[in-house]
Amino acid sequence: MQADRVYKVCSQAEWNAALVAGAYHGSDVDRRDGFIHLSTDVQLAETLRRHFAGRQGLVLVAFDAATLTGLRWEPSRGGDLFPHVYGELPVRLAREVRVVEAPPR
């Protein structure tokens, strides 16, 4: 499922570093996998539950999918198509940044 808006969940510290650098280059997991993991609004709750449960200090960064270079829609959980960016996320393209709460462990 392709969407107009896609989201990156990351720590506030990671986003602060991206603001200084001008671009978000991915988490340790993103760099290991070779792309930046994103989610659609429909996928966010499960992404938070599976990958961020119990973590604090998280932000949700929204991007317009059409503005992202290197965006690919690839199958993941159960064949659902997830947005992945092969490259970086320029901070100037962020449309919204807000604190997000992950579910408890």
N, C-alpha and C positions, 0 to 999 in steps of 0.2 A: 504494500500500500504506500503510494507516494503522497506526500503532504507538502503544503506550501511553506509551512514553518517547521523547523527541526530544532532540537534542544540538546545541549551538552550539560551534563551534571558534573561538577568538579568542586574541589575545595575552594574556599574563599582565597586561601593562600596561593593556589595555582592560578586563579583568575587575576589576583593582584600582580603576580609575576608576569602574566601575559600582558597586562596593561602597561607595564614598564617596557616589555620587549616589543610591544606592538602587535603580537600574535600569540595565539595559544598553540603550542606544539604538541599537546597531548599529555596524558597521564603516563605513568610507567606501563600500565596495561596497553594503552593505545600505542605507545612506541614499540612495545614487544610485538603487538599484532600487526604493525605496519600501517595503521590507519587510525583516525580518530572516530571513536564510537559515538554515535548520536542516536536520538530517539524521536519518534513522533509524539504528539500529545497523547495518543491512544496507548503508546508503549511505555510511557513514563512511569506509571505506578509499578509495573512489573520490574522495570529497570532499577528503580529505587529499592524495591524489595529484595531483588536478587543480588545486587552489586554494592549497595550502599547502606544496608540495614545497620542500624546502631551508630552510624557515623554522624557527627555534628559538624557545623561550620561549612555546610554545602551551599552552593549557589546553582541556580538554573539559568543558563544563558540561551536566549532564543535567537535564531537566525532565519532569514528568509532563504529557503532552499535554492531559489533561482540565482542568488548572489554568490553561492559557494562554488569555487573552482575545485575540481577533483572530487565532487560528490558522486557517489555510486550507491545504488539501492541493491543490497545483497541479502540473500536468505540467511536467516539465523534461527533463533528459537522456533521450532515447529514449522520452519519454512517461511515464516513471516519476513517480509522485506524490511531491512533496517538501513537507515542512512549512514554511510561511512564516508569520511573525507580523507582522501589520500593527499596529504599536504598539511597545511596549517589553517587555522581559523583567524583571519585578521580581526582584531578587536573592534575596528571601526565598523565592521559589518554586524555587530551585535545589535539587536533591536530591543532587547530587554534583558536585564540582569536582576534576579531577585533571589532572596534567601528561600531555600526549599528544605523541608523536613523529611528525613528518611524515616521509615518505620523502625520500631524497636527490633532488636534481634529476637 
